[in-house]
Amino acid sequence: MNIDRRAFIGGAAGASALTIGGLRSASAQAFPARGVLVVVPYSAGGGSDISARLLARDFEPILGKPVTVENRAGGGGWIGWGSLAQSKPDGYTIGYINVPNIYAGYLDKQSGGGRKENLESFTPLINHVTDYNMWSVKPDSRFKSVKDVIEEAKKKPGTITLNGGGYGTDDHVAVLGIGATHNTSFQMVHFKGTPEGKTQVLGGNLDVYTCNVSEGAEDVKAGLIRPLGVMSPTRSKFITSAPTFREQGFNEVWSTSRGIAGPAGLPKDVEAALIAALEKTIASPEHKKKAEALSLDPDPIKGDAYRKFLKDNETATKTLMKW
């Protein structure tokens, strides 16, 4: 079973009534009066950190105030998300949210979840990028294809090791789904972020490197890792040499979607102003060009449509994970 995020996208949201640098209501005149903090719930150097920092750099001139990125890693992302949910709802603290990663912290009560915060603890603003999952190995690995990995896993369940970013993160959910489809299991070793997992795979301590396309594309081009397969519907334009899982006979489509949210209770005028500025940033040709240079695919879904996307994705993940 797999989750194709395109199945969850709602209709297009209406245009925001407020814009940064344009006409605003009187109540929004004071925003922003100072700089904005963007909380990233993962360590520096991973896909979330790279894409969040790219967004922040291009967001700053449009917002007209400093935009600072702060990494708050740990707890499967919930060190950062918890602090975001508890921050003052004034628009000056926003954060990067990842799905399906965010759901485990409050849905999975049997594995350390069950937090009081949930999706309703946030004000979803806009999706930024969709980043597909992939499997790779070090160049001299005995595994030559996805089929090699899955066949060995079926013969010896629970013995093939992979890196993960925490329970219920996109790489973990994908591996659990693949295992369920093929009646087997894998052993995931979780780290605070992707860079630590890559180090362990390259050092020969783990068998398979799980990451997103944006995290692996440059390493593939440099010959540092050898791709086994990408979990996208069609070949990634960022790694054209890598076959998809589907091309190898495995109907697996998995990704993470990364977007921006504030704490629950943002004033409507501040919410609208942030959405307008973020949408202008993401839609700009300059940002798209920079994003694609980092193997990122901008995919803006805003406001109510983004809220529906997150809720539908939550429902599908809950069903798949049996939470």
N, C-alpha and C positions, 0 to 999 in steps of 0.2 A: 504494500500500500504506500502511496506517496502523496505529498501535498504539493500541488502546483499552484503557486501564489496567484496566478492569473484568474483562478476560479473564484477568488474572494473579492476581487475589485468591484466596488459599487459604482454607481453612476458618478458622473463628474460633479464636483462640488461647485456651488455658485461662486461667482467672483466676489472677492472680499470688498467690503465697503470702504476699507481704510487702506492707505498705502503709505509707505515710508517715502518721504520726499515729495509727496503729492498732497491732495486734499485730505484732511482729517477732521473728525468731529472735535469739538472743543475739549471733551473729556480725554482725548488721546494726545492733546498737544504736548503734555509733559513727558510722553514716552517716545523714545528712551532718553532719560536725563543723565544716564551714566552707562558704563560698560555692562556687557552681558557675559555671564559665565555659562559655558557648555560642559556638562558633566559627561565623561566617557567612562562606562562601567568596566572597561577592560584595560589591560596593560598597554604601554607604549609599543608601537611597532606592528600591532596586529591590524586586521582589516578594518575594524571599527574605529580604531585610533587614526589610521591613515585617512579614511573617508571623512571623519568628523573634522580633522584639522584642515582638510581641503575646503570643506564647506565653510568653516569658520573664517578662513582667509578671504574668501570671496564674499562672505556675508558682511564682514566688517565695513567695507566702504559703502555698501548699500544701507546698512543700519545707521552709519554715521557716528558710531561709538566703538570703543575697543571691544573685541570679542576674545575671551580667554578660554582655552581648553584645559580641563583638569581631569587627570586619570584617577579614578577611584575603583581599583580592581579588587576582585575577590567575591566569594559567595555566589559564584555562578552569575555574576553581574549585579547581585542585589545589594552589595555595599554601595554602589553608585546609585542604583534605582531607588533604594530605600532613602538615601539622603535627598534625592530629587523630590520624592513624594512628600518629604517632610519640610521642604524648603518653603519660604514665603511665596505665595502665589501673586507675584507682582510683575512677572515677565523678565526679571533680571537673572534668574537661574532657570536654565532649560537643560535638556539632556538628550543624549542619543539613546534610543530604545531599539532593541533587536527582537524580532520574532522569527522563530518560535521561542527563542531563549528565555524571554521574560516570564513565560507562563509557569514553568516548573516551580518557581519560588512560592507560589500561593496555591497551585492546583494539586501538586504532588505531596500530600500529607504524610506518605509512608517513607519518603526519602529526604526528610529534613525540610520540606516545604511547609505550607500552611501559614504563611505570613499574613498579618492583618492587612497589608497593602495588596492591592490587586489592580486590574486594568482601570477601574474607576478612580484610582488614586492619582490619575494623570489626566492632563488635557492634551490629547493628540493634536499635533499641528500639521505635519506634512511628512510623507515618506521621501527619503532621499535617494537610495539606491537599492537595487535587487542584485544579490551576489550569490551565484550558484556554487554548490559544494563540489569538491573534487577529491579523488584519491590519488596519491603519488607515493613513490618509493625512492630510496637512494639508488643511484645508477646501477650498482652491481647487485641489486636485490634479485632473489630467485623468482619473484613474481613478475610476469611479463604482461599480464592482462587482468582485468576485473574477474574474468572467469577463473583464473588461477587462484585468486584469493577466495572467492566464494566456494569453489570446489574443495579447497583445503579446509575451509571453515565447516563445510558439511561433513567432512570426514572426521575432523577434530574440533567439535564445537568448543568455543570459549578459549581457544589457544592462540588465535591470531590477535596481536596487540596493535592498538591504534591510539593516537593522542586525542584528547577531547578538551573542551574549554569549560566543562562543568556539566552537572546533571541537567538534562533537558535542553541543552543548547542545540543549535541546528545540526552540528556534526553528530552529536549523540542521538538526536531524534532520527536522523537519516540512517545511522548504523542500526538502531533498534528496528526501524522499519524494514531495512534490507534483511536483517536477521529473521524477522517474523515472516517475511515473504518466502524465504528459502529454508525455513525450518532449521535455523542454526543460531549461533550466538557468537559474539566477539568480546574481547576483553579490552575495555577502554581505560586508559590512564589519564586522569584529568589534571590540567594545569590552569594557572590563572589566565594564560593567553596562548595564542598560537605560536609565537616565537620559541617558547620553552619546549613545546611539543616537537617542533621541527628539529631542534637541537638533539633531542632524544632519538628521533628517527635517523637522522644523519649519523649519529654516533653508534647506530646498530643496536640500540636498546629497545626499540619498538619496530614493528614490521611495516606499518602503513601510516603515512602522513595524511591526515584529514585537514582540509582547509577550504577556504573559499577561493574562487578564481582570482580575485584581486590580490590575495595573499600569496598565490603560487605562480602567477604568470611570469614574473620576472625571473624567478628561480628556475622555471622550466627553460626559458630562453637562454639562461646562463649555463644550463647543463648541470645545475646543482641537484635537481631532482628530476625523476622521470615520471611523467603522468601515466596513470593507468586508465582513468576515465573521468569525465566531467558529467555532473548530474543535471544538465540543462536539456531542454527539449530538442535543440539543434546545436551544432558545433559552436563553441564560443568564438566570437570574432577576436578575442584576446589570446586564445591558444588554439589556433586552427589545426595544429598538428595533433592535438589530443582528441581521441574519439569520445563520443558520449557513451554513457552506460547503455542507452537505447540501441546504439549502433552495435553493441556487443551482445545484444539479446536480453538486456535487463531494463525493464520499463521503470526506471527510477528517476524522478525529477524532484530535487530538493534544493532549497536555497535559504538564505537569510535575507530579510528585508530590514533595512536600517533607516530609521527616521528620527524626527525630533518631536519632543513633547515637553510640556511644562507640568508643574504640579496641578492637581485638581483645584478648581476655583479661580482660574485666571479670569480677570475682568474681560468681558466680551470685546471691548475696544482694543485692549492690549493683545488679546488672542488674535483678532483680525489683523492688527498691525504686524505682528510677528509672522503670521501666515503669508501676508502680502510680500513682506521683505524676503522671506525664505523662498517663496515661489519665484520671485524675480531673480534671486540668486541662482537657483537650480536651473531655471529655464534659459539663462543667458548662454549664448554660444561659447563665450570664453570659459565658463564653468564646465560645460559639457566637454569641451576640448581637453581641459585639464583632467577631468574625471576619466575620460577614455584613455588618456596617457598613463593613468594608474590602473588600467583594466577595471574601471568601475562604470556601471551603466545607470545613469540618472533615471529615476522612475518616480516622478512626483505624483502623489495622491494626497489631496489636501482636505482638511476640515472634516465634514460629516462623512465623506467617502472614505477617508483614512480611518476614521473611527469605526465604520462598518467593516472595513478590511481587517482591522485588528480583532474585532469581535468575532467575525466569521473564522478567522485563522485560529483564534482561541478555541472555538467550538470544535474545529476539525482536529486540532492537536490533542485536545482532551479526549476525543473519541479514539484516536490512534493510540495514545499512551495509556488508555483505560484509567484515567485519573478521576 
